[in-house]
Amino acid sequence: MTANRPERGADRTVPDKTGPEVYAPNRKPSERTESEQAAAVTAFEGEIREFVRRDVAFLRRQRNDVEQPTSEPVTDNLNALIRRVSGASMDEIDRVILELQGVREMLRSEGERVSREIAGYASLSHAAMTAMKVIGDSLTQWKSAPNNYGRPAE
């Protein structure tokens, strides 16, 4: 078997895409401009600030309504607020981890399949080489044998 290798000086084409797009081809590239992305980030940050303000205002009203003798309930409320804010991000991270584990399993199974295919190819190649050697030896013996096919020997 011969492998075609590109010459060292051969012109190699550079892929159109670089970075994560090469490894995640199904991912659609962002169609937003930088100013639109900056505006989206600013809007998102504003929504988070407003969410925190509402919860803090609610906690202040709740604290004013019921005098709290210790600061421990405030800490519990703050922890609950942090859990709610980070909950969506944690869910997304868990989803990504599950997807990556699935990809890892798929790559592992594909690697095993490729290994089996290569082993089968090697076995078939060895059998073909053995058969060709037997045929070559038979032809050599046939050519070197005296010609006794009904013709008188000279």
DSSP file with accessible surface (Angstrom, degrees, kcal/mol):
  #  RESIDUE AA STRUCTURE BP1 BP2  ACC     N-H-->O    O-->H-N    N-H-->O    O-->H-N    TCO  KAPPA ALPHA  PHI   PSI    X-CA   Y-CA   Z-CA
    1    1 A M              0   0  188      0, 0.0     2,-0.4     0, 0.0     0, 0.0   0.000 360.0 360.0 360.0 134.2    0.0    0.0    0.0
    2    2 A T        -     0   0  128      2,-0.0     2,-0.4     0, 0.0     0, 0.0  -0.914 360.0-147.7-116.2 143.1    1.4    3.4   -0.9
    3    3 A A        -     0   0   71     -2,-0.4     2,-0.7     2,-0.0     0, 0.0  -0.900  13.9-131.7-110.3 135.7    0.3    6.6    0.7
    4    4 A N        -     0   0  162     -2,-0.4    -2,-0.0     0, 0.0     0, 0.0  -0.786  27.4-172.0 -86.1 119.2    0.2    9.9   -1.2
    5    5 A R        -     0   0  211     -2,-0.7     3,-0.1     1,-0.0     2,-0.0  -0.904  26.5-111.9-111.1 141.8    1.9   12.6    0.9
    6    6 A P        -     0   0   90      0, 0.0     6,-0.0     0, 0.0     2,-0.0  -0.375  38.8-104.7 -69.4 145.9    1.9   16.2   -0.1
    7    7 A E    >   -     0   0  145      1,-0.1     3,-1.3     2,-0.1     0, 0.0  -0.346  26.8-116.9 -65.7 154.2    5.2   17.6   -1.1
    8    8 A R  T 3  S+     0   0  239      1,-0.3    -1,-0.1    -3,-0.1     0, 0.0   0.868 117.0  41.8 -63.0 -35.5    6.9   19.8    1.4
    9    9 A G  T 3  S+     0   0   78      2,-0.1    -1,-0.3     0, 0.0    -2,-0.1   0.392  88.8 126.4 -91.1   4.4    6.7   22.8   -0.9
   10   10 A A  S <  S-     0   0   42     -3,-1.3     2,-0.6     1,-0.1     0, 0.0  -0.284  71.4-104.8 -66.6 147.8    3.2   22.0   -2.0
   11   11 A D        -     0   0  154      1,-0.0     2,-0.4     0, 0.0    -1,-0.1  -0.613  38.3-158.2 -74.6 115.1    0.6   24.7   -1.7
   12   12 A R        -     0   0  169     -2,-0.6     2,-0.3    -3,-0.1    -1,-0.0  -0.804  14.0-125.5 -97.3 138.5   -1.6   23.9    1.2
   13   13 A T        -     0   0  130     -2,-0.4     3,-0.0     1,-0.0    -1,-0.0  -0.597  17.8-135.7 -83.4 141.1   -5.0   25.4    1.4
   14   14 A V        -     0   0  116     -2,-0.3    -1,-0.0     1,-0.1     0, 0.0  -0.800  28.0-109.9 -94.8 131.6   -5.9   27.2    4.6
   15   15 A P        -     0   0   86      0, 0.0    -1,-0.1     0, 0.0     7,-0.0  -0.309  16.8-131.2 -62.5 148.2   -9.3   26.5    6.0
   16   16 A D  S    S+     0   0  170      6,-0.0     2,-0.4    -3,-0.0     6,-0.0   0.837  91.8  53.9 -65.4 -34.3  -11.9   29.2    5.7
   17   17 A K        -     0   0  109      4,-0.1     2,-0.3     2,-0.1    -1,-0.0  -0.821  65.3-177.7-106.9 143.2  -12.8   28.9    9.3
   18   18 A T    >   +     0   0  101     -2,-0.4     3,-0.7     4,-0.0    -2,-0.0  -0.901  48.8  21.0-129.5 163.1  -10.5   28.9   12.3
   19   19 A G  T >> S-     0   0   41     -2,-0.3     3,-1.5     1,-0.2     4,-0.7  -0.474 121.4 -14.1  82.3-151.1  -11.2   28.5   16.0
   20   20 A P  H 3> S+     0   0   71      0, 0.0     4,-1.8     0, 0.0     3,-0.3   0.743 123.6  72.1 -65.7 -20.2  -14.2   26.7   17.4
   21   21 A E  H <4 S+     0   0   67     -3,-0.7    -2,-0.1     1,-0.2     6,-0.1   0.828  93.2  57.0 -64.5 -28.3  -16.1   26.8   14.1
   22   22 A V  H <4 S+     0   0   69     -3,-1.5    -1,-0.2     1,-0.2    -3,-0.0   0.901 115.1  36.2 -67.2 -37.2  -13.7   24.1   12.8
   23   23 A Y  H  < S+     0   0  197     -4,-0.7    -2,-0.2    -3,-0.3    -1,-0.2   0.629 123.9  41.1 -94.0 -14.7  -14.6   21.7   15.6
   24   24 A A    ><  +     0   0   39     -4,-1.8     3,-1.4     1,-0.1    -1,-0.2  -0.621  64.7 164.0-129.5  72.4  -18.3   22.6   16.0
   25   25 A P  T 3  S+     0   0   86      0, 0.0    -1,-0.1     0, 0.0    -2,-0.1   0.763  71.9  60.7 -67.8 -20.6  -19.5   22.9   12.4
   26   26 A N  T 3  S+     0   0  156     -3,-0.1     2,-0.4     2,-0.1    -5,-0.1   0.611  81.3 100.9 -81.3 -10.5  -23.2   22.7   13.3
   27   27 A R  S <  S-     0   0  160     -3,-1.4    -3,-0.1    -6,-0.1     0, 0.0  -0.619  75.8-129.5 -77.3 127.1  -22.9   25.8   15.4
   28   28 A K        -     0   0  176     -2,-0.4     3,-0.1     1,-0.1    -2,-0.1  -0.586  23.0-118.8 -77.5 134.2  -24.3   28.8   13.6
   29   29 A P        -     0   0   82      0, 0.0     2,-0.2     0, 0.0    -1,-0.1  -0.375  38.6 -91.7 -69.6 152.8  -21.9   31.8   13.6
   30   30 A S        -     0   0   77      1,-0.1     0, 0.0     2,-0.0     0, 0.0  -0.439  31.2-165.1 -67.2 131.4  -23.2   35.0   15.2
   31   31 A E        +     0   0  179     -2,-0.2     2,-0.2    -3,-0.1    -1,-0.1   0.360  57.3 103.5 -97.9   4.2  -24.9   37.2   12.8
   32   32 A R        -     0   0  140      1,-0.1     2,-0.1     2,-0.0    -2,-0.0  -0.578  69.7-125.3 -87.7 150.4  -24.8   40.2   15.1
   33   33 A T     >  -     0   0   75     -2,-0.2     4,-2.5     1,-0.1     5,-0.2  -0.397  32.4-102.4 -82.9 170.1  -22.5   43.1   14.8
   34   34 A E  H  > S+     0   0  168      1,-0.2     4,-2.7     2,-0.2     5,-0.2   0.887 122.9  52.1 -63.0 -37.2  -20.2   44.1   17.7
   35   35 A S  H  > S+     0   0   88      2,-0.2     4,-2.3     1,-0.2    -1,-0.2   0.901 110.1  48.8 -67.7 -37.2  -22.5   47.0   18.5
   36   36 A E  H  > S+     0   0  103      2,-0.2     4,-2.4     1,-0.2    -2,-0.2   0.903 112.3  48.8 -67.3 -39.7  -25.5   44.8   18.6
   37   37 A Q  H  X S+     0   0   77     -4,-2.5     4,-2.5     2,-0.2    -2,-0.2   0.920 111.3  49.5 -65.4 -41.7  -23.7   42.3   20.8
   38   38 A A  H  X S+     0   0   54     -4,-2.7     4,-2.6     1,-0.2    -2,-0.2   0.907 111.2  49.8 -62.8 -40.3  -22.6   45.1   23.1
   39   39 A A  H  X S+     0   0   61     -4,-2.3     4,-2.6     2,-0.2    -2,-0.2   0.908 110.7  49.8 -65.2 -39.2  -26.2   46.4   23.3
   40   40 A A  H  X S+     0   0   37     -4,-2.4     4,-2.6     2,-0.2    -2,-0.2   0.911 111.5  48.5 -65.5 -41.6  -27.4   42.9   24.1
   41   41 A V  H  X S+     0   0   77     -4,-2.5     4,-2.8     2,-0.2     5,-0.2   0.932 112.2  48.8 -63.3 -44.4  -24.8   42.5   26.9
   42   42 A T  H  X S+     0   0   87     -4,-2.6     4,-2.4     1,-0.2    -2,-0.2   0.922 112.2  48.5 -62.2 -42.7  -25.7   45.9   28.3
   43   43 A A  H  X S+     0   0   53     -4,-2.6     4,-2.3     2,-0.2    -1,-0.2   0.920 111.7  49.6 -63.9 -41.7  -29.4   45.0   28.2
   44   44 A F  H  X S+     0   0  125     -4,-2.6     4,-2.2     2,-0.2    -2,-0.2   0.930 111.2  48.6 -63.8 -44.7  -28.8   41.6   29.9
   45   45 A E  H  X S+     0   0   87     -4,-2.8     4,-2.6     1,-0.2    -1,-0.2   0.898 110.2  52.8 -62.2 -38.4  -26.7   43.3   32.6
   46   46 A G  H  X S+     0   0   31     -4,-2.4     4,-2.5    -5,-0.2    -1,-0.2   0.904 107.6  51.0 -63.2 -39.9  -29.4   45.8   33.2
   47   47 A E  H  X S+     0   0  131     -4,-2.3     4,-2.5     2,-0.2    -2,-0.2   0.902 110.3  49.4 -65.2 -38.5  -32.0   43.1   33.6
   48   48 A I  H  X S+     0   0   65     -4,-2.2     4,-2.7     2,-0.2     5,-0.2   0.936 111.1  49.4 -65.5 -44.2  -29.8   41.4   36.2
   49   49 A R  H  X S+     0   0  128     -4,-2.6     4,-2.8     1,-0.2    -2,-0.2   0.922 112.1  48.1 -59.7 -44.1  -29.4   44.6   38.1
   50   50 A E  H  X S+     0   0   88     -4,-2.5     4,-2.6     2,-0.2    -1,-0.2   0.914 110.8  51.5 -63.8 -40.1  -33.1   45.2   38.0
   51   51 A F  H  X S+     0   0   61     -4,-2.5     4,-2.2     1,-0.2    -2,-0.2   0.938 112.4  45.7 -61.4 -45.8  -33.8   41.7   39.2
   52   52 A V  H  X S+     0   0   53     -4,-2.7     4,-3.0     1,-0.2     5,-0.3   0.918 111.4  52.6 -65.4 -42.7  -31.3   42.1   42.1
   53   53 A R  H  X S+     0   0  147     -4,-2.8     4,-2.9    -5,-0.2     5,-0.2   0.919 109.7  48.9 -59.2 -44.6  -32.8   45.5   43.0
   54   54 A R  H  X S+     0   0  137     -4,-2.6     4,-2.5     2,-0.2    -1,-0.2   0.929 114.0  45.4 -62.4 -43.7  -36.3   44.1   43.1
   55   55 A D  H  X S+     0   0   20     -4,-2.2     4,-2.6     2,-0.2    -2,-0.2   0.905 113.9  48.4 -68.4 -38.8  -35.2   41.2   45.3
   56   56 A V  H  X S+     0   0   44     -4,-3.0     4,-2.6     2,-0.2    -2,-0.2   0.926 112.3  49.2 -66.1 -41.9  -33.2   43.4   47.6
   57   57 A A  H  X S+     0   0   38     -4,-2.9     4,-2.6    -5,-0.3    -2,-0.2   0.922 111.6  49.8 -62.0 -41.1  -36.1   45.8   47.9
   58   58 A F  H  X S+     0   0  101     -4,-2.5     4,-2.6    -5,-0.2    -2,-0.2   0.926 111.2  48.8 -62.5 -43.6  -38.4   42.9   48.7
   59   59 A L  H  X S+     0   0   35     -4,-2.6     4,-2.6     2,-0.2    -1,-0.2   0.889 110.9  50.7 -65.1 -38.5  -36.0   41.7   51.4
   60   60 A R  H  X S+     0   0  149     -4,-2.6     4,-2.6     2,-0.2    -1,-0.2   0.921 111.6  47.4 -64.7 -43.5  -35.7   45.1   52.9
   61   61 A R  H  X S+     0   0  141     -4,-2.6     4,-2.2     2,-0.2    -2,-0.2   0.919 112.8  49.4 -62.4 -41.9  -39.5   45.4   53.0
   62   62 A Q  H  X S+     0   0   75     -4,-2.6     4,-2.0     1,-0.2    -2,-0.2   0.908 111.6  48.6 -64.1 -40.1  -39.7   42.0   54.6
   63   63 A R  H  < S+     0   0  107     -4,-2.6     5,-0.2     1,-0.2    -1,-0.2   0.892 111.7  49.3 -68.2 -38.4  -37.1   42.9   57.1
   64   64 A N  H  < S+     0   0  105     -4,-2.6    -1,-0.2     1,-0.2    -2,-0.2   0.862 110.1  51.7 -68.2 -35.3  -38.8   46.1   58.0
   65   65 A D  H  < S+     0   0  132     -4,-2.2     2,-0.5     1,-0.3    -2,-0.2   0.903 121.4  30.7 -66.8 -42.8  -42.2   44.3   58.4
   66   66 A V  S  < S-     0   0   95     -4,-2.0    -1,-0.3    -5,-0.2     2,-0.2  -0.963  87.4-132.3-121.6 113.4  -40.7   41.7   60.8
   67   67 A E        -     0   0  154     -2,-0.5    -3,-0.1    -3,-0.2    -4,-0.1  -0.484  20.6-147.9 -65.5 127.3  -37.9   42.8   63.0
   68   68 A Q        -     0   0   47     -2,-0.2    -1,-0.1    -5,-0.2    -5,-0.0  -0.880   7.6-158.0-102.5 123.2  -35.2   40.2   62.7
   69   69 A P  S    S+     0   0  129      0, 0.0     2,-0.3     0, 0.0    -1,-0.1   0.834  76.8  31.8 -71.0 -29.2  -33.1   39.8   65.9
   70   70 A T  S    S-     0   0   82      1,-0.0     4,-0.3     0, 0.0     0, 0.0  -0.801  75.7-124.5-124.9 166.3  -30.1   38.2   64.1
   71   71 A S  S  > S+     0   0   91     -2,-0.3     4,-1.7     1,-0.2     5,-0.1   0.438  88.0  94.6 -89.0   2.1  -28.5   38.6   60.7
   72   72 A E  H  > S+     0   0  131      1,-0.2     4,-2.2     2,-0.2    -1,-0.2   0.916  81.3  51.1 -64.7 -43.9  -28.8   34.9   59.9
   73   73 A P  H  > S+     0   0   44      0, 0.0     4,-2.6     0, 0.0    -1,-0.2   0.874 107.1  55.6 -62.0 -32.8  -32.1   35.1   58.0
   74   74 A V  H  > S+     0   0   51     -4,-0.3     4,-2.7     2,-0.2    -2,-0.2   0.931 107.3  49.2 -63.4 -41.9  -30.7   37.9   55.9
   75   75 A T  H  X S+     0   0   68     -4,-1.7     4,-2.7     1,-0.2    -1,-0.2   0.913 110.5  50.4 -62.2 -42.2  -27.8   35.6   54.9
   76   76 A D  H  X S+     0   0   83     -4,-2.2     4,-2.3     2,-0.2    -1,-0.2   0.913 111.3  48.5 -62.1 -42.1  -30.3   32.8   54.1
   77   77 A N  H  X S+     0   0   45     -4,-2.6     4,-2.3     2,-0.2    -2,-0.2   0.893 111.5  49.8 -65.4 -39.5  -32.3   35.2   51.9
   78   78 A L  H  X S+     0   0   87     -4,-2.7     4,-2.6     2,-0.2    -2,-0.2   0.914 110.1  50.6 -64.7 -41.8  -29.1   36.4   50.2
   79   79 A N  H  X S+     0   0   69     -4,-2.7     4,-2.5     1,-0.2    -2,-0.2   0.901 110.0  50.2 -61.9 -40.4  -28.1   32.8   49.6
   80   80 A A  H  X S+     0   0   33     -4,-2.3     4,-2.3     2,-0.2    -2,-0.2   0.913 110.0  50.9 -64.2 -40.4  -31.5   32.0   48.1
   81   81 A L  H  X S+     0   0    8     -4,-2.3     4,-2.4     2,-0.2    -2,-0.2   0.937 110.8  47.9 -62.0 -46.2  -31.2   35.1   45.8
   82   82 A I  H  X S+     0   0   93     -4,-2.6     4,-2.7     1,-0.2    -2,-0.2   0.909 110.4  52.5 -62.8 -41.3  -27.8   33.9   44.6
   83   83 A R  H  X S+     0   0  159     -4,-2.5     4,-1.1     1,-0.2    -1,-0.2   0.912 110.7  47.6 -61.7 -40.7  -29.1   30.4   44.0
   84   84 A R  H  X S+     0   0  139     -4,-2.3     4,-0.6     2,-0.2    -2,-0.2   0.912 113.5  47.1 -67.3 -40.6  -32.0   31.8   41.9
   85   85 A V  H  < S+     0   0   57     -4,-2.4     4,-0.4     1,-0.2     3,-0.3   0.915 119.5  38.9 -67.2 -41.2  -29.7   34.1   39.9
   86   86 A S  H  X S+     0   0   46     -4,-2.7     4,-2.5    -5,-0.2    -1,-0.2   0.577  93.3  89.3 -87.7  -6.6  -27.1   31.4   39.2
   87   87 A G  H  X S+     0   0   23     -4,-1.1     4,-2.5     1,-0.2     5,-0.2   0.905  87.2  47.6 -58.8 -45.7  -29.7   28.6   38.7
   88   88 A A  H  X S+     0   0   74     -4,-0.6     4,-2.3    -3,-0.3    -1,-0.2   0.921 113.2  48.8 -64.6 -40.8  -30.1   29.1   34.9
   89   89 A S  H  > S+     0   0   75     -4,-0.4     4,-2.6     1,-0.2    -1,-0.2   0.911 111.1  49.8 -65.3 -41.7  -26.3   29.2   34.4
   90   90 A M  H  X S+     0   0  100     -4,-2.5     4,-2.6     2,-0.2    -1,-0.2   0.910 110.1  50.9 -64.0 -40.6  -25.8   26.1   36.4
   91   91 A D  H  X S+     0   0  111     -4,-2.5     4,-2.3    -5,-0.2    -2,-0.2   0.918 111.1  48.5 -62.3 -42.1  -28.5   24.3   34.4
   92   92 A E  H  X S+     0   0   96     -4,-2.3     4,-2.5     2,-0.2    -2,-0.2   0.916 110.9  50.2 -64.5 -42.6  -26.9   25.3   31.2
   93   93 A I  H  X S+     0   0   92     -4,-2.6     4,-2.6     1,-0.2    -2,-0.2   0.927 110.5  50.2 -63.1 -42.0  -23.5   24.2   32.4
   94   94 A D  H  X S+     0   0   84     -4,-2.6     4,-2.3     2,-0.2    -2,-0.2   0.910 110.2  50.5 -62.1 -40.6  -24.9   20.8   33.4
   95   95 A R  H  X S+     0   0  106     -4,-2.3     4,-2.3     2,-0.2    -2,-0.2   0.931 110.7  48.6 -63.5 -42.7  -26.5   20.4   30.0
   96   96 A V  H  X S+     0   0   56     -4,-2.5     4,-2.7     1,-0.2    -2,-0.2   0.915 109.7  52.6 -64.4 -40.1  -23.2   21.2   28.3
   97   97 A I  H  X S+     0   0   77     -4,-2.6     4,-2.4     1,-0.2    -1,-0.2   0.929 109.3  49.3 -61.8 -43.4  -21.4   18.7   30.5
   98   98 A L  H  X S+     0   0  116     -4,-2.3     4,-2.1     2,-0.2    -1,-0.2   0.909 111.2  49.7 -62.7 -41.0  -24.0   16.0   29.5
   99   99 A E  H  X S+     0   0  108     -4,-2.3     4,-2.4     2,-0.2    -2,-0.2   0.923 110.6  49.7 -62.8 -43.6  -23.5   16.8   25.8
  100  100 A L  H  X S+     0   0  112     -4,-2.7     4,-2.6     1,-0.2    -2,-0.2   0.888 108.7  52.5 -65.0 -36.3  -19.8   16.6   26.1
  101  101 A Q  H  X S+     0   0   86     -4,-2.4     4,-2.3     2,-0.2    -1,-0.2   0.908 109.4  50.0 -65.1 -39.0  -20.0   13.3   27.9
  102  102 A G  H  X S+     0   0   42     -4,-2.1     4,-2.4     2,-0.2    -2,-0.2   0.917 110.6  49.0 -63.5 -41.5  -22.2   12.0   25.0
  103  103 A V  H  X S+     0   0   71     -4,-2.4     4,-2.9     2,-0.2    -2,-0.2   0.912 109.6  52.7 -64.3 -40.5  -19.6   13.3   22.5
  104  104 A R  H  X S+     0   0  129     -4,-2.6     4,-2.5     2,-0.2    -2,-0.2   0.933 110.3  47.4 -61.0 -44.2  -16.9   11.5   24.5
  105  105 A E  H  X S+     0   0   96     -4,-2.3     4,-2.6     2,-0.2     5,-0.2   0.909 111.9  50.3 -63.9 -40.8  -18.8    8.2   24.4
  106  106 A M  H  X S+     0   0   95     -4,-2.4     4,-2.7     2,-0.2    -2,-0.2   0.935 111.7  47.8 -63.3 -43.5  -19.4    8.6   20.7
  107  107 A L  H  X S+     0   0  105     -4,-2.9     4,-2.5     1,-0.2    -2,-0.2   0.901 111.2  51.2 -64.6 -39.3  -15.7    9.3   20.0
  108  108 A R  H  X S+     0   0  123     -4,-2.5     4,-2.2    -5,-0.2    -2,-0.2   0.943 112.5  45.1 -62.4 -46.8  -14.7    6.3   22.1
  109  109 A S  H  X S+     0   0   56     -4,-2.6     4,-2.3     1,-0.2    -2,-0.2   0.901 113.2  50.3 -67.0 -37.8  -17.1    4.0   20.2
  110  110 A E  H  X S+     0   0   76     -4,-2.7     4,-2.7    -5,-0.2    -1,-0.2   0.893 108.8  52.9 -66.3 -37.5  -16.0    5.4   16.9
  111  111 A G  H  X S+     0   0   37     -4,-2.5     4,-2.3     2,-0.2    -2,-0.2   0.918 110.0  47.8 -62.1 -42.2  -12.3    4.9   17.9
  112  112 A E  H  X S+     0   0  108     -4,-2.2     4,-2.3     2,-0.2    -2,-0.2   0.909 111.7  50.4 -64.9 -40.9  -13.0    1.3   18.7
  113  113 A R  H  X S+     0   0   96     -4,-2.3     4,-2.6     2,-0.2    -2,-0.2   0.935 110.4  49.0 -63.2 -44.8  -14.9    0.8   15.4
  114  114 A V  H  X S+     0   0   63     -4,-2.7     4,-2.6     1,-0.2     5,-0.2   0.913 109.4  53.2 -62.2 -39.8  -12.0    2.3   13.4
  115  115 A S  H  X S+     0   0   77     -4,-2.3     4,-2.4     1,-0.2    -1,-0.2   0.918 109.9  47.9 -61.4 -41.8   -9.6    0.0   15.3
  116  116 A R  H  X S+     0   0  154     -4,-2.3     4,-2.5     2,-0.2    -2,-0.2   0.912 111.2  50.8 -64.8 -41.1  -11.7   -3.0   14.3
  117  117 A E  H  X S+     0   0  121     -4,-2.6     4,-2.5     2,-0.2    -2,-0.2   0.911 110.9  48.5 -62.0 -42.4  -11.8   -1.8   10.7
  118  118 A I  H  X S+     0   0  106     -4,-2.6     4,-2.7     2,-0.2    -2,-0.2   0.918 110.8  50.6 -65.5 -41.5   -8.0   -1.4   10.6
  119  119 A A  H  X S+     0   0   61     -4,-2.4     4,-2.4     1,-0.2    -2,-0.2   0.920 111.6  48.4 -62.6 -42.0   -7.5   -4.8   12.1
  120  120 A G  H  X S+     0   0   41     -4,-2.5     4,-2.6     2,-0.2    -2,-0.2   0.913 111.6  49.7 -63.3 -41.8   -9.8   -6.3    9.5
  121  121 A Y  H  X S+     0   0  121     -4,-2.5     4,-2.9     2,-0.2    -2,-0.2   0.921 110.6  49.9 -63.3 -43.2   -8.0   -4.5    6.7
  122  122 A A  H  X S+     0   0   54     -4,-2.7     4,-2.5     2,-0.2    -2,-0.2   0.916 111.8  48.3 -62.7 -42.3   -4.6   -5.7    8.0
  123  123 A S  H  X S+     0   0   81     -4,-2.4     4,-2.4     2,-0.2    -2,-0.2   0.928 113.4  46.9 -63.7 -44.3   -5.9   -9.3    8.1
  124  124 A L  H  X S+     0   0  122     -4,-2.6     4,-2.5     2,-0.2    -2,-0.2   0.914 112.0  50.8 -64.4 -40.7   -7.3   -9.0    4.6
  125  125 A S  H  X S+     0   0   44     -4,-2.9     4,-2.5     2,-0.2    -2,-0.2   0.918 110.3  49.3 -63.9 -41.7   -4.1   -7.5    3.3
  126  126 A H  H  X S+     0   0  124     -4,-2.5     4,-2.5     2,-0.2    -2,-0.2   0.922 111.4  49.3 -63.8 -42.7   -2.0  -10.3    4.9
  127  127 A A  H  X S+     0   0   55     -4,-2.4     4,-2.5     1,-0.2    -2,-0.2   0.908 111.4  49.6 -63.8 -40.4   -4.3  -12.9    3.3
  128  128 A A  H  X S+     0   0   53     -4,-2.5     4,-2.6     2,-0.2    -2,-0.2   0.915 110.9  49.3 -65.0 -41.3   -4.0  -11.2   -0.1
  129  129 A M  H  X S+     0   0  123     -4,-2.5     4,-2.2     2,-0.2    -2,-0.2   0.923 111.5  49.3 -64.8 -40.5   -0.2  -11.1    0.2
  130  130 A T  H  X S+     0   0   65     -4,-2.5     4,-2.4     2,-0.2    -2,-0.2   0.929 111.7  48.8 -63.5 -43.6   -0.1  -14.8    1.1
  131  131 A A  H  X S+     0   0   50     -4,-2.5     4,-2.6     1,-0.2    -2,-0.2   0.916 110.7  50.2 -63.8 -41.7   -2.3  -15.7   -1.8
  132  132 A M  H  X S+     0   0  126     -4,-2.6     4,-2.7     1,-0.2    -1,-0.2   0.891 109.8  51.3 -64.6 -36.7   -0.2  -13.6   -4.2
  133  133 A K  H  X S+     0   0  143     -4,-2.2     4,-2.8     2,-0.2     5,-0.2   0.931 110.4  48.2 -66.0 -43.3    3.0  -15.4   -2.9
  134  134 A V  H  X S+     0   0   84     -4,-2.4     4,-2.5     2,-0.2    -2,-0.2   0.934 113.4  47.8 -62.0 -43.9    1.4  -18.8   -3.4
  135  135 A I  H  X S+     0   0   90     -4,-2.6     4,-2.5     1,-0.2    -2,-0.2   0.933 112.4  49.3 -64.2 -42.7    0.3  -17.8   -7.0
  136  136 A G  H  X S+     0   0   30     -4,-2.7     4,-2.2     1,-0.2    -2,-0.2   0.919 111.6  48.3 -62.6 -43.7    3.8  -16.4   -7.7
  137  137 A D  H  X S+     0   0   84     -4,-2.8     4,-2.5     2,-0.2    -1,-0.2   0.908 111.5  50.6 -63.2 -41.3    5.5  -19.6   -6.4
  138  138 A S  H  X S+     0   0   64     -4,-2.5     4,-2.4    -5,-0.2    -2,-0.2   0.920 110.6  48.9 -63.0 -42.6    3.2  -21.8   -8.5
  139  139 A L  H  X S+     0   0   88     -4,-2.5     4,-2.6     2,-0.2     5,-0.2   0.905 110.5  51.4 -64.8 -38.0    3.9  -19.8  -11.7
  140  140 A T  H  X S+     0   0   93     -4,-2.2     4,-2.0    -5,-0.2    -2,-0.2   0.934 112.6  45.2 -64.1 -45.3    7.6  -20.0  -11.0
  141  141 A Q  H  X S+     0   0  135     -4,-2.5     4,-1.3     1,-0.2    -2,-0.2   0.895 112.9  51.5 -64.9 -37.4    7.4  -23.8  -10.7
  142  142 A W  H  < S+     0   0  162     -4,-2.4    -2,-0.2    -5,-0.2    -1,-0.2   0.908 111.2  47.0 -67.5 -41.4    5.1  -24.1  -13.7
  143  143 A K  H  < S+     0   0  182     -4,-2.6    -1,-0.2     1,-0.2    -2,-0.2   0.877 114.2  46.7 -68.3 -38.3    7.5  -22.1  -15.9
  144  144 A S  H  < S+     0   0   95     -4,-2.0    -1,-0.2    -5,-0.2    -2,-0.2   0.671  92.0  97.7 -81.5 -14.0   10.6  -24.0  -14.7
  145  145 A A  S  < S-     0   0   50     -4,-1.3    -3,-0.0    -5,-0.2    -4,-0.0  -0.427  88.0 -97.0 -72.6 147.0    9.0  -27.5  -15.2
  146  146 A P        -     0   0   96      0, 0.0     2,-1.3     0, 0.0    -1,-0.1  -0.316  40.8-105.1 -62.7 148.9    9.7  -29.3  -18.5
  147  147 A N        +     0   0   72      1,-0.1     2,-0.1    -3,-0.1     4,-0.1  -0.627  54.5 157.7 -79.6  94.8    7.1  -29.0  -21.1
  148  148 A N        +     0   0  113     -2,-1.3    -1,-0.1     1,-0.1     5,-0.0  -0.402  22.5 127.2-115.2  55.3    5.3  -32.4  -21.0
  149  149 A Y  S    S-     0   0  152     -2,-0.1    -1,-0.1     2,-0.1    -2,-0.1  -0.200  96.7 -68.1-108.3  45.1    2.0  -31.5  -22.5
  150  150 A G  S    S+     0   0   80      1,-0.3    -2,-0.1    -2,-0.0    -3,-0.0   0.452 105.3 113.3  90.8  -5.8    1.8  -34.1  -25.2
  151  151 A R  S    S-     0   0  153     -4,-0.1    -1,-0.3     1,-0.0    -2,-0.1  -0.808  74.6-106.8 -98.0 145.7    4.6  -32.6  -27.3
  152  152 A P        -     0   0  113      0, 0.0     2,-0.2     0, 0.0    -3,-0.1  -0.418  37.9-110.0 -69.8 143.4    7.8  -34.5  -27.7
  153  153 A A              0   0   87      1,-0.1    -5,-0.1    -2,-0.1     0, 0.0  -0.477 360.0 360.0 -72.8 144.1   10.7  -33.1  -25.8
  154  154 A E              0   0  222     -2,-0.2    -1,-0.1    -3,-0.1    -3,-0.0  -0.386 360.0 360.0 -96.9 360.0   13.4  -31.5  -27.9
